Amino acid sequence: MNKKTKLLVIFFTIIVIVISISLVMGFQKLKEKHLDEIDRVITTMGGIVTEVNEVNPKTSPFVDESDRDNIIYKITYEKSGTQLIAWYRGINQVNNIHDQTFPFGEKWIFEE
């Protein structure tokens, strides 16, 4: 390999690493925003979040109402000594998790 080729390989390797790190950090920030929103909504209702799990849409009430722009969460929370379940359809939009312009926007389902 000549010097120019080596420099190109190093340059593209650095670019790939920077892009990969940016993507990982973006996904972490998105999940953090969703978890903050879940905690905010449940707390506003007088509940306490005990568990949050990201689930496959096929195992949720959103089976026919989600696509690649959504993340589905199953939330277990406690309210007045009772354990309850809620479902949250979040949006994969880091800068605005409440954006409703997607085919399937943000939505909550609360089980009794």
PyMOL commands that set and color helices and strands:
alter all, ss='L'
color gray80, all
select helices_A, chain A and resi 3-44+57-59
alter helices_A, ss='H'
color red, helices_A
select strands_A, chain A and resi 48-55+70-79+82-91+107-110
alter strands_A, ss='S'
color yellow, strands_A
deselect
rebuild
show_as cartoon
